[in-house]
């Protein structure tokens, strides 16, 4: 197995990404090879500073960097020798089994759509986030920002992909899928949620349990919650701000610490033909490490193959 990492992507790259790669290498089994894509001298210098042998990595040199402020589509199309573009090229050509980066999110999405492309039958890919609930459980929320506007058939496909992710990556048996709404009753909601409910209510493609209200997100009401990207992103940002308030007041509680983005590492783009994870721009070494480890979990689960089979 080969996992590619964009060493130049992120607010604190390459120091943070290299330290994260070294931490991940220590936890990965011998049959997993980490492929570091970026400035060779920076990679080797970081290894020497950590007393780490650079030969334990495969290093792919790059000469350009897609900066966080670059226009996503223009940068990806013009900077073909950037670490991000090379990573996607290697993934497309089968020289990588997975790729991850904490770089320019828009460019990552452009690379995924233009280089890897959507799985046949998928209308719009999605990005998701795992929301903590209880002691050790999580609820998968999607979409959280890729598609601010959605149609009922798109949300229906999110439910299929989310259910497969919850089952094969998160280990949930027969995941309960809910539709985010302003009320539990079938007739509640706007035009989108009403139409989506009608499409989902008699399905055999996933275990639909009905509408889920906002105050049920942190309970065991559902294992997967589906919504449009606009609503999902507002929920995600609100939850992040709540976590920062908790830290500001120095409240120590294990449940709230699970909201720390470092533990999630990165979020996969569901619906494209290869495992691609996007990390937070300000990712710490711990976040980078966990993004790499999550990429391995997704590859080993065979999630992409299972999604392809579901949409054949």
C-alpha angles and dihedrals in degrees: 000000000000122000119190123213126194099226093188096053121101142046092276100036137171095018096048096041093048093049089048091050091052091049091049093048090059091057100039120093118248093257092064114084120200113217112202115202118194146060106353096209092051091050094049092044091053090050092051091049089055094042088243124145108240090206090076087072132061105235120205110188122222131188102201138053129209102221124216091248096049121114102261102225096035093047094048093048096043102039098059092156094054120119091246096050092047090051092054092046091053091047091050092049093051095249089119131043093203140003134204138181140170090206133110104337095207091052090049090054091047091050092049094049099041101035106029097022131198124298108262109268095026110120097193129359119231141210122218143190131210111234116205118240132168118349104313106355132102136199117217113227121195143211102025102170115324095098114027089180120047141172128222093256090052092052089048089056090048087058092054094048093043092050091052092047092049092049103043103029103028094035098235116156112226095345118224110235121205134183114229109238144148093253141020096236120099093236095053126102140040129306092277097051094042092053092043092051091055091052093048105039099084098029126135093191093086142357102273113191099177135248122353121203125216093254090059097058093095095047132076092259091114139007093206126031120192127205142141118281094251093058094040093052092051090052092048094049092046091052091049091051090049089053091052090050089053090052092046091058090044094237109171114209127137094222094058092046088062086070089068106116089220091074092054094048096190144341125247124233101236117208102036125107100254138035108274123168127194119207130202112271091237093049115161122216089265091054091049090050093050092047090056092047091049090051089056091051091053093048093049092047092060088227096154092052091049092051090049090051091050092056099042 
